[in-house]
Amino acid sequence: MNDVLRQPISEIKGVGEKFQEQLQDLGLYTIEDLLFYFPFRYDSYETKPLTELAQDEKATMEGQVVSEPVLSFFGKKKSRLTFTLQVEQFAVKAVMFNRAFAKKQLNPGDTVTVTGKWDQRRLQITVSQFKKGEAKSQEPIQPVYTLKEGVTLQRLRKIIKSAIDEYGEEITELLPEDVQRTYKLPERPKALKQMHYPESRVLLKHAKRRFIYEEFLLFQLKMQLLRKHHRESTSGNAQSYDNNRLTKFVQTLPFELTGAQKRSLAEILKDMKQPHRMNRLLQGDVGSGKTAVAAIALYASITAGKQGALMVPTEILAEQHYQSLYKMFEGRANVALLTGSIKGKRRKEILDAVAQDEVDILIGTHALIQDEVLFNDLGFVIVDEQHRFGVKQRRTLRDKGLHPDVLFMTATPIPRTLAITAFGDMDVSVIDEMPAGRKPVETYWVKGEMTNRVLSFIQKEVDAGHQAYVICPLIEESDKLDIQNAVDLYHQLASVFEPDVPVGLMHGRLHNDEKEEVMQQFARNETKVLVSTTVVEVGVNVPNATVMVIYDAERFGLSQLHQLRGRVGRGDDQAYCILLADPKGDVGKERMRIMTETTDGFELSEQDLKLRGPGDFFGRKQSGMPEFKVGDMVHDYRALETARKDAAEMIMDDLLESDERYRALKEAVYADQSLTGNVLD
């Protein structure tokens, strides 16, 4: 990496002490930081024929003022100026707000260039910028940067131009020539110049393409190196399980595995035989049978003489898993449960049994990763709903055994695009098929005025012996308004249903023990209708619940709606999901339409990505999703796939170490810590 570019930003002409501090507020410390501070958009002053403009597009047009501008005032200091422009053969109405001074500058017969929002239907432009004279005298494409107080756009553009003029030649090429040739990518210094000062749309597009690929490639190389590091850091980890015992166990199960379950299981068992540690993500929609696959894998580990652990986010889930696995393994394995509420003598007994290898499978919450829990020979760890655990918690558990195989499970159907990015250092197995005979949840979208009919429907289902969830939206867990929403709704429903139909309430302010108790009462069928703000725990199994009503459903993303819908339909009876929503925008309406038309979580997650981007998929803070400067994982997923494939080949063929042409790329991978943290240390 070039040391010249690592000099402080104050080396650039025109950057004094005060300006340096302001630039540092933007995260710009070195000359290199500044050169790679790319615009987030470009203002284009290219004029297009009116017939080619789209509704609401930002447009620039040149025309002749035909009428005397009319000025009207409304409110304090607010004004509106309107005039007619002759543009080509059209009369276009131009509207300017709060620019009263312009009335004196614009006269009939003047040629002006205006930029603003185009209304195709009314042949009207709402002007944000205007300039007397022809359009040609303006630069066609202008960069627009993210700014902070004290840094103006003009000044930042000027300083970046100085940096490019002075240091542009110092930028080194990272990509080997053959890679550049294969994808017809421009050289790095030229591409950088086009990113800041594009000569044309075409050259800008190629420059972007180059940096998107470079960014994704660096990220994927890191991920692949991390994966290789995981593999090489463990050896002698092969589990030689007993195939006969395993086959007999599978035959005792009361159901036939689906094709997708068999495929995922085969991938997991193959990993277990390898000398390196397994690091695999098992994805499957709600109800696709991940737990069955996990149970068989756990049993395989037991037949290899090892212990297994299953870690889940909540006590109620731990208890449910314990009950179902206890039944499944009848006499074949010792299963124990360890949660925070198991204390005293009972706790000590369980801990001793685990340490002395008298427990084959330990199920619990994060209580499993406390120091006091010592396994005798931990061989296989399953982490359910893994994005709910911090990275640190996962690592602690992994380090408890010698080097246990680790399987992460999630019921959030993550589109393949995101899975390979967020979990690029993992192998991914997908269960994308539902067990036979499972009835899809019928989903309906109704408007607010039909609430009474919805309540009658809940009553009908309860009379038939079933239960219902009623969900309130939650913008922020601490948001008083939303808690109030839930409390109000709870009182409303209690006044409608009680005393005959007991109603429960769950919200974010309840203590964990209280939440557990509310959920347990619902699971035991003591409350019939549960009003809840927080997403009802992922995975909690109440087969008797057949109705899911979601108030203000337009406030949720598709994946969240789908997760909520997955709380019902877990028994043999037909289940229903009712979306109460009055969406104002097209995106909200589209969401409701998609929900009523498909129950396939993977298809929904792909649609959700298109509608709202990747941010919300993993919970922002915790996801570890990389922030890319130029690339967009959704929009540029093809480039992401290509970069992943190329990175895998480069690592497999050891090109970074053995081929001189890859030296610059290797240095960049090891120098750049921004993408995945210090993963290679």
PyMOL commands that set and color helices and strands:
alter all, ss='L'
color gray80, all
select helices_A, chain A and resi 4-6+9-11+17-25+31-35+50-52+102-105+135-137+153-170+177-183+188-196+201-232+243-252+259-273+290-303+315-329+344-355+366-369+386-388+391-398+416-422+448-463+480-497+512-523+553-555+558-565+586-597+601-612+637-652+655-658+660-671
alter helices_A, ss='H'
color red, helices_A
select strands_A, chain A and resi 41-44+58-65+70-73+79-87+90-97+111-119+124-132+141-144+279-284+307-311+335-338+361-364+378-384+405-410+427-431+442-446+467-471+503-506+529-532+545-550+576-580
alter strands_A, ss='S'
color yellow, strands_A
deselect
rebuild
show_as cartoon
